Amino acid sequence: MRSGTPPTLLDVRWSLTGPPGRDAYEAGHLPGAVFVDLDDSLSGPPGENGRHPLPSPDALQKVLRAAGVSDSRPVVVYDGGDQWAAARTWWTLRWAGHPHVRVLDGGFAAWGGDVTSLVPEPVAGDFTVRPGGMPVLDAAGAAATASGGVLIDARAPERYRGEVEPIDAAAGHIPGAVNVPTAGNTGADGRFLPAAALRERFAEAGVTAEAPAVGAYCGSGVTGAHTVLALHLAGRADAALYVGSWSEWITDEKRPRALGAE
């Protein structure tokens, strides 16, 4: 990123099964980067709204200001290299109204510059959270998108088909959703595929210029955000995220669940 103002760097390394990202951050990070925890700081409490619901605007604003985020300063986010947490952070900041957010492609694993273990003391930022900067789906919206548009399930194929479910309380997928696993959005080097390759990949799932609506979900809205970022790179800036995802969908037994391949 070229700008007259240096970016605010956010280290959001995270793994669903651990170890804690803060441990990796303290061992070495980009100079000036501030660690922000996806579970504790960028998500609300898990419950009926899923495992990684959005935090309240006030809580999010407090976290981002403490990390030095300001309205007028660009933000660059990175994680360990799979770019799942970085994409969810990118999406959250964009949803909150920040206009200048970028993801370090390939994450910390692709960084070839200096690293440090010194923890900075950021100057408090002045960012004001303005919800609504990115389209969001609730459960009803996800069902409508699956019926009248293209709803992408970003999980691994075996979870989509309901053959295994290692995390959530029920297996399966939202009826009508198509499976486009997040892992295929990047190449062997961990970087996003070129835009043309992403467009071709999503077109095979029905995401064409004629598709009236496009959305994505996963288990809890993390890898789904990665797919939304990939859709943006492919030219679908209107792609919506079902933040609650499968972990919210299954909290209501009246919502249907599909098994197998569709």
N, C-alpha and C positions, 0 to 999 in steps of 0.2 A: 504494500500500500504506500502510495506517495502522497504526502500531505504536509502542509506547513506545520501542523500540530502532531507531535508524536502520539501514537495510539495508547490507550489504556490496555494493558495486557492482562487477560484473565486466564489462569491455569485452572482447568476444570477436570483434571484427570479423575477417572471414576471407573469402577468395575462393579457390576451387579453382585458378584460373589466375593469381592475384596481382592487384595488388601486395600485399606483406605487410601484414597488418592493423596491425602495430605502427607502421608509417609513418603511417597514418590516426590512430591513437591519439595519437601524439606531436604531430601537428598540431593536435589539439583533441579533448577528451573531456569527459564529465560530471565535474563536480568530485568528487574523491574516488575515482573509478573506477580500478581496477587492471587492467592488461592481462594476459590469459591467452591463450596461443596454442593453438589447437585442434590443430594438427599436432604440435607439439613437447611440449606439456604435458598435454593432455587426451586424447591417444591413445597407444597403444603403438606399437612399431615396425611398419611395414607388412610383410606377408609372407603366410604361409599362412592367417592369420586375417583377411585383408582389408587394405584401405588405411587404415582408421581403426579398428583394434581397440581394445578397452578397455585402458587402462594397468593395471599391477598395482595392487592396493589401496594398497600402501605408497608407490609413486611418486605416485599421485593424491593421497593424503593429504598428502604433503610439499608438493606444488604448491598445494593448496587452503589449507593452513595458512599458507604463505608469502604468499598473497594476502589473508590476514586472515579467512578463513572460519572461523566458529565454530558449534558445535552450537546455541547459543541465539540466534543472530542471523540474521534473515532475509537472503536473498540475492536481488538483482535482477540479471539478466543482459541484455545487449543487444549487437546487432551493427550492421551498417551499414543494415539495413532489410529484407532479405529474410527474416531471422529463422531462417535455416538453422542457422548456428553457435550462435545463442542457444538454439534448441530442442534441439540436441544437448547443449549444456552443461546446460540444464535437466534433460534426461533423465539425464545422467551424474550430476549431483548427487542427483537423486531415487533413482537406482539405488544410489548410495553411502550412502543413508540420511538425507539432509538433508530435514527435513519442510517447510521454508518457503522455496520457490524460486519466483520469478516471472520472466516474460519481459516486458521493456518492449515493448509492442505497437507495431509500426512502427519500432522500433529508433532508432538515432541520427538517422535522417532525420526522425523524427516528434518529436524532442526540441525543445521550444521554449524551454528555459531557458538558463542560462549554460553556457558551455564554457570550458575552460582547457587550457593546455599544460603546466601544472605536474604533475609526476609525484609522487604521494604516496608516503610510506614507511609502509606498513600495519603495524599492530601484529600480530604473529603470532597466528593463530587457534588454536583447540584442537579443530577438527573431527576426529572419528574416523570413518573410512570403514567402513561396515557394508554390504557387498555384499548385493544381493538386494531392494532397495527397489522395483525395477521388474521386470516379467516380461521375460525374455530368451529368444530363440529361437536354437538352433543350426541347422545345416543340416537335420538330421533333423526338428527341430521345425517348421522352415519348410515342409518338404515335407508334413508331417502337417497343418499348418494349411491349406495350399493344397488338400489333399484333403478335409478334414473341416470346415473353417471358411471364413474369408475371409482370404486373404493378399494384401495390397495392394502392388503395385509402384508406387513413387512417382516413377519417372523419367519423362522426356518420352516421348510416345507412340512416336516413331521409334526410341528406344533400346529400349523395351519390345518392339516388333515385330522388333527386330534388323536394322533397315534401315541404321542407323549405329551405331558404337561408338567414340567419340572417346577413351575413357579406358582401358577394360579390354581384356584380351587376346582376349576372345571376346564375340560378340553374342548377344542373345536374352533370355529370361526364365525364371523357374522355372515349370515346367508347372503349370497350374491357378491361377496368380496372376492377379489382375485389375488393370488399369491405372487408377490414379486419380492423375494428376500432381500433385505438391506445389504447383505454381504456382497451381492453382485453389483452394487453401485460404485465400487472401487476396484482398482486393479491389484496386482500382486504387490505393488509398492505401497499400498494403502491410500493412494491418492484417488480422488474422484475420476471416473472415466471422462473422456472428452464429451462435450455437449452433444455432438452428433450421435455418439454411441449410446448415451443416456436416452436421447429421443427415440432411437431405434428400440432400445430395451423396453421403454414404457409403451411404445406404439404396439408392441406385440401383446401387451396386456389390455389394449383398447384405449390408451391415452393418445388420442389424435386431436387435431384441431377441432374436430366436430364434437368431441366429448363435452357435454354441457357442464359437467361438474366433476372435479377430481378431488379425492381425499385420501388420507393415509392413516393407518393405525398400527399398533403392535401390541405388546403386552401392557405397557404403561406409558406410552407416549414418548419414549426416548428414541428407539430406532425408527419409529414412525416419523419423528422430526428429521432424522437423517434422510429419509425418503422424500420428505417435503423439500429439503434443501436440494436434493438431487433433481427433483422436478423443477425447481426454480432454475437450476443450471441448464435444464433441458428446455426452458422457455415457458413453463407453466407456473407463472407467478401467482395464479389464483388458487393453487393447491392448498387445501385446508387440512388441518390436523385434528384428529379426534384425540384430545389430550387424555381423557380417561381410558381410552382404548379397551382391550379385552378385560382388563382387571376391573373396570367399571361396568362394562356390559353385563358381566355375569353376576353382578350384585342383585339384579332383578330377575327372578326366575321366570317372569312372563316373557322376557326377551328370547327369541328363538336362537338355537345354536345348531350350526351345520357341522357335519363330519365328512371326511373324505375329500377328494379332489373335485373341484367344480370347473 
